């Protein structure tokens, strides 16, 4: 009976670890989905803001009477567009980093639980 009980306990532990792994995989997928929704929303909002800023710049540019003023306006627009783009790139990098962290977090617990279960089995077998 001792061998049967050990095998049954090992099966139960494996089943529990497998169930936890599945639950954590679902949590991970949920975190990824939410993160990608945030990225899609942020990208859409950035595109809209960028288009509006470009339209405003072209409207101002159409009212300029001198070449110097046009160059000045274009230079300021380019500087502002670059700063806005870099800010957006940093924001997006943060969102991707958050996705990776949140998607991995459920697996930390699974890995620890699996390692602990393996240690317990080795102790009980020895």
C-alpha positions in Angstrom: 0.0 0.0 0.0 2.9 2.3 0.6 3.8 2.5 -3.0 0.2 3.0 -4.0 -0.2 5.9 -1.6 3.0 7.5 -2.8 1.9 7.2 -6.4 -1.5 8.6 -5.6 -0.1 11.5 -3.7 2.3 12.2 -6.6 -0.6 12.1 -9.0 -2.6 14.5 -6.8 0.3 16.9 -6.6 0.9 16.8 -10.3 -2.8 17.4 -10.9 -2.8 20.4 -8.5 0.3 21.9 -10.1 -1.2 21.4 -13.6 -4.4 23.0 -12.5 -2.5 26.0 -11.0 -0.5 26.3 -14.2 -3.7 26.4 -16.3 -5.2 29.1 -14.0 -2.0 31.1 -14.1 -1.8 30.8 -17.9 -5.4 32.2 -18.1 -4.4 35.1 -15.8 -1.4 35.8 -17.9 -3.4 35.9 -21.1 -5.9 38.2 -19.4 -3.1 40.6 -18.4 -1.7 40.5 -22.0 -5.1 41.2 -23.5 -5.7 44.2 -21.1 -2.3 45.5 -21.9 -2.7 45.3 -25.7 -6.1 47.0 -25.3 -4.3 49.8 -23.5 -1.7 50.0 -26.2 -4.4 50.1 -29.0 -6.3 52.9 -27.1 -3.1 54.9 -26.5 -2.0 54.5 -30.1 -5.4 55.7 -31.4 -5.4 58.7 -29.1 -1.8 59.6 -30.1 -2.7 59.4 -33.7 -5.7 61.6 -33.3 -3.6 64.2 -31.3 -0.9 64.1 -33.9 -3.3 64.6 -36.8 -4.9 67.5 -35.0 -1.6 69.2 -34.3 -0.5 68.7 -38.0 -3.8 70.2 -39.2 -3.3 73.2 -36.9 0.3 73.7 -38.1 -0.8 73.6 -41.8 -3.5 76.1 -41.1 -1.0 78.4 -39.5 1.5 77.8 -42.3 -1.1 78.8 -44.9 -1.5 82.2 -43.2 2.2 83.0 -43.1 3.3 85.8 -45.4 7.1 85.5 -45.2 9.6 82.7 -45.8 11.4 83.4 -42.5 8.1 83.0 -40.5 7.3 79.8 -42.4 10.7 78.4 -41.6 10.4 79.4 -37.9 6.9 77.9 -37.7 8.1 74.6 -39.4 11.1 74.4 -37.1 9.0 74.8 -34.0 6.5 72.2 -35.3 9.4 69.8 -36.0 10.8 70.3 -32.5 7.4 69.9 -30.8 6.6 66.8 -33.0 9.9 65.2 -32.0 9.4 65.9 -28.3 5.9 64.5 -28.5 7.1 61.5 -30.3 9.9 60.7 -27.8 7.4 61.2 -24.9 5.0 58.8 -26.7 7.8 56.3 -27.3 8.7 56.3 -23.6 5.1 55.9 -22.7 4.6 52.9 -25.0 7.9 51.3 -23.7 6.4 51.6 -20.3 3.2 49.9 -21.4 5.0 47.0 -23.0 7.2 46.6 -19.9 4.0 46.5 -17.8 2.5 43.9 -20.1 5.6 41.7 -19.8 5.7 42.1 -16.0 2.0 41.4 -15.5 2.0 38.5 -17.9 4.9 36.8 -16.2 3.7 37.4 -12.6 1.3 34.4 -12.5 4.0 32.1 -13.6 6.3 33.0 -10.7 3.9 31.4 -8.3 3.6 28.3 -10.5 7.4 27.9 -10.8 7.8 28.2 -7.0 5.0 25.8 -6.3 6.4 23.2 -8.8 9.9 23.5 -7.3 8.5 23.1 -3.8 6.4 20.1 -4.8 9.5 18.5 -6.3 11.5 19.1 -3.1 8.7 17.6 -1.0 8.5 14.5 -3.2 12.2 14.0 -3.0 12.1 14.3 0.8 9.2 11.9 1.1 10.8 9.4 -1.2 14.2 9.5 0.6 
